[in-house]
Amino acid sequence: MTVPETSWADAAFLAGAPPDQVLRALPAVGATARERRIAAVYRSSMHLLRHAEPGARARLLALEATRFGLPALAAAFADLAAADGPPPRWPEPWRVAWATGREADERLLRVRDRDGLRPVLGEVDGRVVAVDTDGYGGVRVEDVLSGERTAGFAAGSRARVVTVLDAAGTPLVLTGHERHGPDGLPDAGRHGDTVRAWDLRTGERAGEPLVVGRGRIVAAASAEVDGRTVVVTGGWDGLVRSWDLATGREEAEAAGGHTGWVVSVATAVVRGRPIAVTAGRDDCAVLVRDLLTARQLGAPLAGHTAPVTAVATVTADDGRALAVTAGQDGTARVWDLTTGRPYGAALAGHGGRVDAVAATRTAGGIQVVTGGRDRTVRVWDPATGRQLGDPFTGHHQPVEQVAVTADAGRPVLVARAFDGLVRSWERTAHRRDGDAPADHGGTLTALATAVPGGHRLAVGGMLDGTVRVWDVAAGPRTARTLTRHDGTVHAVTTAVVAGRTLVLSLGEDGLVRISDPATGRESAPPLVCPAAWPRALGTARTADGVRVLVGGRDGTVRIWDLDSGEADGPPLTGAAPVQAVTGALVDGRTVLVTGHSDRTVRRWDLVNRRPLGLPLTGHRRGVDGAVTTVVDGRPVAVTRAAFDPALHVWDLATGHPLGGALRGHRRHVTALTVTTRAGRPLAVSAGEGTVRTWDLAARCEAGPPMPFPYDVRSLAPFPDGDLLVGFGDELALLTPGGQPAPAEDPAAPA
């Protein structure tokens, strides 16, 4: 019998059950495809749901249900969010119209809470654990799949986790303790490092400390030799050392041979001899050494065309020892350690460097697991070089460590990303069993909107340098490429010239390309920016046309006439690096607004190229966002600084702040735009995974914040009030959730 979409929500969440209770009630592997998808909706954001209020949980689940292609469930959650709590002066600000599912993965089992510092994955009694410190020297051990805290002990102040390894069946964690300089601060570069081993089951010390006089130890592995546990370490000094763990003494003189740090170490046994396989930060080959003498054995394993980032070893069914290497060239490679030759074909498919690798034996032979900068985890058959199944998705930061385990007999993959989040997936064949929501086909770096001829278009600047446009009604799958930059697109905007809508894009190549979405081609030669590192793009309307504004790190703003493509007078000069630029009409004249790295906002008269008054101050970090609107008949600018949680509103005629700063974000603001609803001007800002809406007339927040599962990086409004949101590698269209109550006195408290 097929379970309706809303059954799990009705039975668990909508009934008010705590998120952990919902997690325990979710269907397991034997459920139907629909049930597994519904379960993935909860699991994908469970680490956020635990800390959210009921209304925020409903909003987040509405978005997640949309990403996973469950519209009925999404509508149920949206209705719940709208009904949560007493009616506010502003009702629910946004509802999700559609969202992409680029990162949605129905195989997801759990996302570990981001708690403490970045964990290290290890294995205890056949279970993958995450081991990290609390920043005060306490070591914590958590079962990745169950979420249970299995151990905890004090390792000393400022302890850091180096790795988890096995010593004759005893799981150990190695912690590093940099020695301090005369100023009391850790200084491994001068004063060295001490590594201590701890039994993960008991928290007791194991063996003696491993002490290096200079540099930090960053990688380690272990092997059993004649009944002794030998630990091989590599560190900042580029040396490889072998230690007797019981005595803390080095087995042989430290060995060099690497360029830069030793970034990864693994051990194996070849023809009865214990060996170490090591990689250096700047080396394209790995070295194979005798574990006890540190003497290099044979030629380096050379095949990567860029530095190797990670090494793992595995024993094949026939007893052969294999090494698996990952590289910045975007490949993983497998080597027969007996012959020093490649084993099978190179494993290529990641969209960038590969930073994590693991290998395991299965009934069908050896399988290799890799994780990379493209934020995916992939499984390979090294004998054929083929990828097995779909990539595992969900992380929105580069994957730095992977592991393989089993749960109730089913194979499970685990991956830890740069941001410290640990995700685990069931190792099934397909990422999605149903139709995937629309996909815009790349990593967004900038967003803009346009409405030529009444057709609503979305414009996306992409990490790969392309600028794409699509009809919002048809969805991102209809995206077509307008133009291409040589490097990342930093900013996109639109302008209307003689009734024709044009798309302007600024790229890493220092060019502003001008494209016509109606024809799908560039409509004019690009504008060449001689300024060093141009980063800010904007437009300003004057009495005789539209001006293109480009701010650079050299402190200039260069100005072009969009009609002619010619430079319009000398640039603005004499300021700190420009990180934001836009324009507004103030008392009949065009005023430019710029944000600078010295934390200031400046106003400029476009005609005479002079600053208007003194710089505006108040931000605590460099200003990298500025938008303009009109509040009660007064032109204003709203500005943000990425690592300053407050928004500032400025009266552009006087340069004075318009009331106090708008505060609600906790740490930083990542995106900012303005829109209107029912004739009232609104600012919309993003930070720490939320979108907040502000009533600029009343100077207060207009309704509850909208949570997102990933960081929001871009916002772009439509004139009718809809809002495009770029979060992680996903995109969503939000529609207004309701109309505000009658306007109140702007001075009234929120």
N, C-alpha and C positions, 0 to 999 in steps of 0.2 A: 504493500500500500504506500503510495506516495505521500510524504508529509508536506502539508502546505508551507509556503514560505514563512508565514508569520507564527507557526506553531511554537517554535523554540522561543521566540520573543515573548509571545503571550504567556507561555508556561513559566518562563524564568525571569527575564529582565523586566518585562512590563508588569509583572507581579511584584516587583520590588526586591527580588533576590539580590544579594551581594554579588559582585562580579566573580569572586572566587567560587561561589556556589554554582554560578552559571558555567564556569570553566569545567567543574567536575561533572556537570550534567550533559556536556556536549557529547555528540556521538563520536564513536571511535572509527577505526578503519573499516569495520563491516557495514557502516551506514551507506545510504544511497548517495549518489553524486550530489543531489540537491541538499541533503543534510550536511554533507561534508563542506559544501560551499557556505552554508549558513554558519556552521561551526567556525570556519576560517574568518568570517566577518568579526566574530567575537575575539578569536585568538589573535588576529592581526593587531588589535589595539588594546589587548587586555592589560598590558603594562601601563597604559595611560588611563584606562577605565578605573583602575583601583584607586586612583588619586583624584578622581573627578566627581563633581556634584552630579545628581541625577539628570538635570537638564543638559549639562555638558556631555554626559555619557550618551544621552539620546541623540544629540547633534552629531557627535563623532560617529556613532553607529549608523546614523542615516547616511553619512558620507561613505563609510566603509561598505555598507550594503549596496550603494550605487556603484562603487568601484568593482564590486564582485558580481554585478549584474543581477541584483535582486530588487527590482523597483518597488514591489509591494511591501517588502520588509523595510525599505528605505522610507516609504511614505508613512508606515506605522510609527517609526521612530521620529520622523519629523513632526507628526501630530502630537506625539508625546512631549517633545521638546516645547512645542508651542503652548501646551497646556500646563507646563511645569510652573508651579509657584503662583503668586498673585500677579494679576495683569500689570505689567510695567507701563510707564508713560510711553515708552517706545515698545511695541510688541516685538516678537521674534524677528531679528533684523534680516536673516537670510534663510533661504531654503535651497537645497541642491537640485538644480535642473538636470545636469548630467555630469559625469566624471569619467576620466579615463581609468583603465585598469592595467596600466603598463607594469606595475609592480605587484599586482594581486596574484597570489599563489595559493591554490586550494590545498596544497600539501602541507601547509604550515601547521606545526604542532604547538609551538610556544615561542613567545618573545620574552626573554629574561629582562626584568626591570633593570634600568640603568642605575646602579647603586654603588657609589664609591668610585674607585679608579678603574681603568680599563682592565678587565680580567684576563687571565691566561687559562686556556682550556687544557684539561688533563683527564686522566682516567683513574678511577678508584673502583675496584671490584667490578670491572666491566661496565661501569657507568661513567659517562662524561660529566665532569664537574667544571665549574667556573671558579677560579681562585683569584681573589683580589684582596687589596688592603683598604682600610677605611680612611687612609690618610694620616692616621695617628699611630701606626704600627700594628694594628690588629689585623690578622689574616682571617679571611672568611672563605668557607668552602660551601658551594651550593650545587645540588644536583640539577643539571640543566633541564631535564625533562619533567621532574616532579616539582621543582621549585623549592624543595626542602633544604634548609640550611643544615648541613651534615656535620660541620665542625667549625671551630673558631678558637683562636689562641693569639697571644701577644708575641710578636716577633721583634719588638723594639721600635723606638721612634724612627720615623722616616724610612721604614722598611719598604722595599718594593719587591714585587714578584718577578723573578727571572724566568723560571720555567717549572713545570711539573714533570717528574720522571719516575721510573720504576727501579727499585733496588732489590733484586731477588724476591719480587712479589710484594714488597712494601712500597706503597706510593709515597713519594717525597715531594715537597715543594722547596725550591731554592729561593731564598730571599737575599737581595743585595742591600748592603749598608755602606754607602759612600762615607769615607772619613772626611772630617771637617777641617777647614783651614783656620788660620788665626782669627778670622772674622766670625767664626762660628757657623759658616755656611758650608754645605756639602761641596767638595771640590775633588771629584774623582780624577780629573786630569792631572792634578799635581800630587794628591795625597792618597790615591788608590781606593780600593774597594775590598770589602769582605763579604763573602757569600756563605750563608749558613743553610743547613739542610734540616727539615722538620718532617716528622712522620705525620701524614695528613689524617690518619685515623685517630691519633692520640694527641697530637700537638707537641710531642716531645722532641727534643733536639736529637739529631742523628749524625754521628761522626763529629769531626772537628772542622772548624771554619777553614775556608779556602781564601787565602789572602794574596792580593796582588798589590804591588807597591805603587802602581800608576795605572790610571785608566779604569773604566767601568766594564764589568762583565755583562754581556748582553745576550749570550746564547750558551746553551749547555745541553749535553746528552749524557747517557750513562751506558755502561756495559758491565757484564759480570766476567771477571777474569780470575781463574784459579780460586773461586770462592770469595773474591773481593769485589766490592763495587768501585769501579773506576769512573770518574766523571771527567768529561772533556769539555772545556770551556773556550770561548772566544770573546774578545772584547774590543774596546776602543783602540787599543795599541796594535791591533792587527795580528796578534800572536795567538797561537793555539797551545793550550796547556792540558796535560793529563794529570789527574790527582787521584790519590788513594783517599777515598772519602773517610775511612775510619781514622786515618792519622792526619789528614789535611796536608800531606806532603806531595810534592810534584813527583811524578814518575820519571820524567826526563826533562831536559832543558826545553824551555818554551821555543816553539818553532814559528818562523815567519813564512813569507811567501805570498801573502795576500796584499792587495792594494786597498788601503782603507780599512774600515772596521771589519771584523768577522761577524757577519750578520746571521749565519745559520750553521748549526752543527747537527750531525746525525751519526749513528754508529751502526755497524753490521759485523758479521763474521764471514770471512772469505777463506775457504780451504782451512778452516780451523783457526785462522788468525784474526783477532779482533782489530778492526780498522775504524778510522774516523773519516767522515766526508764533510768538508768544510767549504763555505762560500764567503768571499769578501765583497764588500759594498761596491767596489769598482771593477770587479773581475767578471769576465764573460765565461770563465771556466771554473770548475770546482776541483779541489785537490783531494787526493786519497792518501791517507797516512797510516802507518802502523800506530796503533793506539798507544802502545807502551813506549816506543822509542821516538815517536813523532817523525820518523823518517818517511819521506814521500815515496809512494809506491807507484811506479809507472808514470805515464804522461797524464797531464790534467785532462779531465773530461770536458772537451771543448766542442761546442756546437751552437751555443747561444750567440746571438749577434749583439746583445746588450747585457749589462751586468745581471748576474744571478741574484735572486732575492730570497730564495728559500730552498731547503734540501730536506728530503725524507728518505727513509729506506724501508724495504719490505722484502720478505723471502718468498720466492715463487714456489709452486707446488713441487717442482723438481729439485728444490733445495738451493737454487741459485739466489744469490743476494743481488738485489736491484736497488739502484738509487734513482730517485725522482727529483728533478730540479725545475724550478720556476724562474722565469726571467722577465726583465723589463721589455724584452722584444715581443711580449704577448703570447709566448708559448711555454709549455711544459715539455720536458724531455725525460725519457727513461733510459737508464744505462745498466748494462750487465757489468757488475763490479769484478767479475772473474776475468773478463776479457778487456774491459775498458771501452767497449763498443756500444753504440746505441742499441736499444731494445725496442724495436718497432719504430713507428713514424712519430714525428713531432706532433704534439697535441696543440692545435691552433684553433682559436675561435673566440677568445676573449677580445673585447674592444679596447685593449690597452694592456698595460703591464699586469703580470700575474704575481701576486704577493704571498699567496698561501698555497700549500700543497700537502696532501696526505695520500697514503696508499693503503689498500686493504686486500686481503684474499677473500674471494667468494667462491661459491660452487662453480661459477663459470670462469674462474681465473682471477687474475689481478685486475683491480679497478683503481683508477687514480682520481682523486677529487682535488679541484683547484678553485681558488677564489681570487678575484682581481679588482682592479681599479674601476671596472665597469659595474661593480657592486653585485655581480652574480656569482653563484657557485655552480660548477659544472662537473659532470662525471664522465670519465673516458675509459675506453678499452685501449690500453697501450699497445696491444698486439696489432690492432688495425688502425689506430689513430682516430677512431670514430668517437663522436660524442654520444653518450647514452641518454636518451630522453631529453626533456626540455631543461633549460637553465633554471636554477632555483633563485627566486627573486624576493624582494621585500626590503633588503637593506638599502639605505640611501647614502651610505658612506662606503669607501673602499673596504673590501673584505681583507682582513689581516691574518686570520687563523681559521683553519677548518679541521674537523674531526669526524670520525665515523663511529657509530655505535649501533646498538639494537635495543628495542623496547618491545617486550612481549613477543619476541621472535621476528618483529618487522625491522628492516634496516632503516636507520635514521641518520641524517646528515646534520651537522652542527657547524655554525660559522659565527665568528665574532668580527664585528666591523670596527672601524677606526673610532667611532663614537662610543664604543663600549657595549652596544647592544648585542645580545646573543640570540640568534634565531635558530630554530630546529625545524626540519621538514621530514615528513615521511617519504621514503625513497620509492615513489611510484612513477609511472611512466609519463604522466601528463600534468602540466602545470594547471590546466583548466579542463574541466569536463564539459562545460557549456560554452556558449558564445561569449567571447571576450568583449568587454566594453571598448569603445573607440580608443585608438592610440594615435597620438600626434607624431610618433615615429622618431623621436630624438630627445636629447636633453635640452630643455629650455633654459635660456639665459636672460631673455627679455621678452616682454609682452606689450602689445598695443592693440587698439581696436579702430575700426573705421566703418562708416555706413554709407558707401557710395550708392546712389540710386535707391536708397532704402534697404539695401542688402547688408546685413550685419556680417562683417568680416573680422576674424581674429588674425593677428600677425604675430608670429613667433620668431625671435632670434635664437639660433641654436648653437650649441657647443661646437658642432662640426663646421661652423662658418656659414651655414645656409640660412636664408630668410624664407619662411614659409607662410602661406596664407590659406585660410579655409573659411567656408561658409559655416557660421555657427549653427544654423538650423540643420545642416547636414552632418555636422560633427567633424572631429579632427581627422577621420580617415580620408576625408576629401582633400587633405592638405596638398598644395602644389608649391614647388620651389620658385621663388621670384628671382633671387640672385644668390651669389655665393661670395663670401669673403675668404681671404687667406688667413685663417685663424678664427678664434672665437668672436661671436657677435656680442658687443658690450651693451648696446642700447638700440632700441627701435622706437620710432614715433611716426605719426602720420600728419599730413597737412593737406589743405584744400587750396588749389591754385586754379583760378578761372573755372571753377566748377568741377575740376578733376581732382580726385583723391590720389595722393602720392604717399609712398612708404619710404621713409628715410631710415637707414641703418648705419651704425658705426661699428667697425670691426677692429680686430687686433692689427690688421694691415694698415691702420691709419687712414682709411678711406671712408667717406660718407657716400653710400650708394643710394641712388634715387630710382625707385621702381614704380611701375604703374600696375596695380592689381587687376585692372580691367584687361590689359593685354598680356600680363604675365611676364613682362620684360622690363629691363632697365629703360627709363625714358630720357635719361640725360647722362653725360659723362660724370664719373664720380668726382666728388670734391676731395682734393688732396690736402691733408692736414699736416703742415710742416712742424707743428708743435710736437714736442717729445711726449710720447705716451698719451694721446688723447683718450679721455675716458667719459666725458660728459657730453650728452647730446640733447638739444632742445630747439624749440622754435619760438618766434615772436612775430606777432602781426603788427604791421605798421600801416600808415595811410596809403602807401603805394605797393603793398605786397607782403610776402612772408619772408622772414629772415631765418637762416639756419645758424644755430649757435653751437660751437664746439669748444669745450673747455679742456685744457691739458695740464699735465703735471708741471709744465714750465710756468704756470701761473697766468696764462693768457686765455682769452676767449676770442676766437676768430669767428667772423661773421660773413655770411654769404647771402646774396640775393637769390632766392630760390628760382625766380623766373628766369634770370639770365645766367645763373651759375657763376657769376663773377663775385670776387671779394667786395664787400661793402665797407670800404674805409679801413682804417687801421684797427688792429685788435685792441681789446682791453688788456692792460698790462699793470704790473706793479703789485700783484697779490700773491698769496700762497697758492700752491697747487689747487686747481679747480676740480671739484668732485661732483658738482651739480650745477645745472644752468637751466633757466627758463625765462619767460617773459610775460609781462602783463601790461594792460593799459591803465594808467594812473592819471586822472585829470587831463585826459586827452593826449598824453604823451606816452611813448613806449619806454617802460622801465625793465631792465634786466635784473634778475635775481640770481646770485651765485652762492654756492656753498663751498667752503674751503677746508683744507686739512688743518689749518690753524684754529679750527673750532668757530670760525666767524661766518656770518651771512652778510653779504654786501649787496647794495642797490646801485645801479648804474643808469645814467641817462644815455640812451642809445644814440641820440643825435650828437652830443658833444663829447661822448666817450669819457665822461667824468663820473667819479663816485658821488652818490647822493648821501651826504652826511657821513658819520662815523660807522665803522663796521658794527654789526649787531652781534652781541655776545650773549651767552647763556648756555650753549651746549657744552658738554663735558668731553666730547670727542670730535673728530673731524666730521664736518657736515657733508653728507653724501646723498641727500635727497631734498628736493624742493619742488612744491607744486603751488599753483595759485588758484584763487577763486574769489567770489564776492560775498561778503557777510554784511547784511544790513546796509547795502549800498557802498560799502567800503572794500576796495581791493585789498586782499590779504595774501600772504605767503605762509604755507605750513612747511616746516623743515624738520628733518630727522638727522640723527647721527647714529651710525650702525651700532656702536657700543654704548649708547646713551639711551635709557629706556623712556625718556620724556620727549614729547613733541612740542614744538614752539610755534606759536601763531603770531605773525607780525603785521601791523598796519603798514602797508607799503607807502602811503602818503606821508606818514610821520616817522616811520622807522621804530615806533614804539611797540612793545609786546601788547597783544590783544588778550588781556587777562593772563592768568597763570598758565604754566605748562600743563599739558594734558598727560596725566600719569595713569598707567594701568599695566603696561608691560613691565616685566620683572627685570630683564637683563638688557635687551637690545631690541632695535627695530630694524627689520630687514627689507621692508617694502612700504611704500606710501603712495596714496592717490587721493583724489577728491571726486565727489559725485554729488547729486542732489536727489532728494526724495520729497514729494509733496511741496516742492518749491524751497525746501530748506537745504542749506549747504552742509554736506557731510565730509569728513575726512575718514579714510579707511587705512588702517595701518596693520602691519604684520610683525610678529616677533614671537620667539620661542614656541612655534607651532600653533599660534592663535591669530585670528583676524579680529580686530576690534574696530568698531564704528563709533564716530564721534560727532555729536551735534555741535557745530562750530558756533552757532548763535547762542546756545545755552551753555557752551563750554563744558560739556559733560559727555559721558559715554552713552550712546544711543542703543540701549539694549545689551544683552549678555554677549560675551565673546563667542566666536565660532572656532572650535578646536579642529586641528588637522593632525594627521598621523606623522607628517614630516614637516620640516622647516618650510615656511612659505617664503619664496624668493621674489615673486613678481605679482603685481596687481594691475589690472587694466579695466576701466569702467566703460560701459556703453551709455549713450545719452538717455536711454529709457530706464536706467537704473540697474540693469544687470551688471554683474561683475565677474570677470575672468580671474582665476587664482591659479598660479603655478606653484605647486608644492612638491618638493623632491623632484622626481621625474614624471609627476602626474599633473593633470590639468582638470579644473572643475569650473563649471558655470553656475554661479549663484544668482538667484532671483530674489527680489525684495520679499521678506516674509510677511509684511503687513504695513499699514499706514500709521503714522504717529498720531498721538493725541493733539489737540489744538496747541498752538505755540504758547509758551509761558514766558514770563519775564526772564530775559537772558541772565539777569543777575541772581535768579533764584538758585538755591543750592540743588545739587543733584539728588 
